[in-house]
Amino acid sequence: YVIPKPFDKRVVEAVADAVARAAIRTGVARKTVEIKQDNVI
């Protein structure tokens, strides 16, 4: 396995994107945001 450092900028962006998508999909998001298209690490 390749485990990235916790403060790797790519990890932060990917996790934030995934959380935003999940919040929007489940209806718990209070704000709408522009989500980048298919970020892949």
Secondary structure, 3 states (H helix, E strand, C coil): CCCCCCCCHHHHHHHHHHHHHHHHHHCCCCCCCCCCCCCCC
